[in-house]
Amino acid sequence: MFVLGVALALFALAGLVVDGGLAINARQRVADDSEQAARAGADRLGEAALRGGGAVAVDPAAARSAARTYLSGRGYADAQVSVAVNGGHVRVTATRRQPTALLSIVFINSITVSGQAEARAAVGITGEITGGLP
């Protein structure tokens, strides 16, 4: 009985190590993907404002669309994604579930991981023109 208890405890510890590592890797992937999606969104400048008065502002609809398109291409169709646009800043938050390998034996089938990133529009050749961004 003692050997069985120790074996189960060691197996649970192995599950924490393996699935913990998978969760850390998944969190880093989500953070990286959120960062790239925010950059894709920040690239969508409002052309009318830029050409009309030189104001650097992100087109909110185009930024949301670009960020969501990027994330759906990376396999986030089932994940929760939020995109916020504030002037020249785009913030992307993504959450997804990482399936477990060993912890599913103790009925922990997935671990939820999330990542958040922000990017801002920046234009200019010799100096950055921020157009009154915070």
For each residue, the residues with C-beta under 8 A, 3 or more apart:
1: 4 5
2: 5 6
3: 6 7
4: 1 7 8
5: 1 2 8 9
6: 2 3 9 10
7: 3 4 10 11
8: 4 5 11 12
9: 5 6 12 13
10: 6 7 13 14
11: 7 8 14 15 102 105
12: 8 9 15 16 106
13: 9 10 16 17
14: 10 11 17 18 102
15: 11 12 18 19 100 101 102 103 105 106
16: 12 13 19 20 103
17: 13 14 20 21
18: 14 15 21 22 101 102
19: 15 16 22 23 100 101 102 103 108 111
20: 16 17 23 24
21: 17 18 24 25
22: 18 19 25 26 98 100 101 111
23: 19 20 26 27 98 111 113
24: 20 21 27 28
25: 21 22 28 29
26: 22 23 29 30 96 98 111 113
27: 23 24 30 31 113 114 115
28: 24 25 31 32 115
29: 25 26 32 33 115
30: 26 27 33 34 94 95 96 113 114 115
31: 27 28 34 35 115 116 117
32: 28 29 35 36 115
33: 29 30 36 37 70 71 74 76 94 115
34: 30 31 37 38 71 92 93 94 115 116 117
35: 31 32 38 39 92 115 117 119
36: 32 33 39 40 70
37: 33 34 40 41 66 67 68 70 71 81 83 92 94 117
38: 34 35 41 42 67 90 91 92 117 118 119
39: 35 36 42 43 119
40: 36 37 43 44 66 67 69 70
41: 37 38 44 58 62 63 64 66 67 83 85 90 92 119
42: 38 39 58 63 88 89 90 119 120 121
43: 39 40 66 121
44: 40 41 58 59 62 63 65 66
45: 49 50 56 57 58 59 121 123
46: 49 50 55 57 58 59
47: 50 51 59
48: 51 52
49: 45 46 52 53 55 56 57
50: 45 46 47 54 55 56 57 123
51: 47 48
52: 48 49 55
53: 49
54: 50 129 131
55: 46 49 50 52 131 132
56: 45 49 50 88 121 122 123 129 130 131 133
57: 45 46 49 50 87 88 121 131
58: 41 42 44 45 46 62 63 85 87 88 89 90 121
59: 44 45 46 47 62 63
60: 63 64 85
61: 64 65
62: 41 44 58 59 65 66
63: 41 42 44 58 59 60 66 67 83 85 90
64: 41 60 61 67 68 83 85
65: 44 61 62 68 69
66: 37 40 41 43 44 62 63 69 70
67: 37 38 40 41 63 64 70 71 81 83 90 92
68: 37 64 65 71 72 81 83
69: 40 65 66 72 73
70: 33 36 37 40 66 67 73 74
71: 33 34 37 67 68 74 76 79 81 92 94
72: 68 69 75 76 77
73: 69 70
74: 33 70 71
75: 72
76: 33 71 72 79 81 94 96
77: 72
78: 96
79: 71 76 94 95 96 97
80: 94 95 96
81: 37 67 68 71 76 92 93 94 95
82: 92 93
83: 37 41 63 64 67 68 90 91 92
84: 90 91
85: 41 58 60 63 64 89 90 91
86: 89 91 134
87: 57 58 132 133 134
88: 42 56 57 58 120 121 122 130 131 133
89: 42 58 85 86 118 119 120 121 133 134
90: 38 41 42 58 63 67 83 84 85 118 119 120 121
91: 38 83 84 85 86 116 117 118
92: 34 35 37 38 41 67 71 81 82 83 116 117 118
93: 34 81 82 114 115 116
94: 30 33 34 37 71 76 79 80 81 114 115 116
95: 30 79 80 81 112 113 114
96: 26 30 76 78 79 80 112 113 114
97: 79 110 111 112 113
98: 22 23 26 110 111 112 113
99: 104 109 110
100: 15 19 22 103 104 108 109 110 111
101: 15 18 19 22 104
102: 11 14 15 18 19 105
103: 15 16 19 100 106 108 109
104: 99 100 101 107 108 109
105: 11 15 102
106: 12 15 103
107: 104
108: 19 100 103 104 111
109: 99 100 103 104
110: 97 98 99 100
111: 19 22 23 26 97 98 100 108
112: 95 96 97 98
113: 23 26 27 30 95 96 97 98
114: 27 30 93 94 95 96
115: 27 28 29 30 31 32 33 34 35 93 94
116: 31 34 91 92 93 94
117: 31 34 35 37 38 91 92
118: 38 89 90 91 92
119: 35 38 39 41 42 89 90
120: 42 88 89 90 130 133
121: 42 43 45 56 57 58 88 89 90 131 133
122: 56 88 128 129 130
123: 45 50 56 128 129
124: 127 128 129
125:
126:
127: 124
128: 122 123 124
129: 54 56 122 123 124
130: 56 88 120 122 133
131: 54 55 56 57 88 121
132: 55 87
133: 56 87 88 89 120 121 130
134: 86 87 89
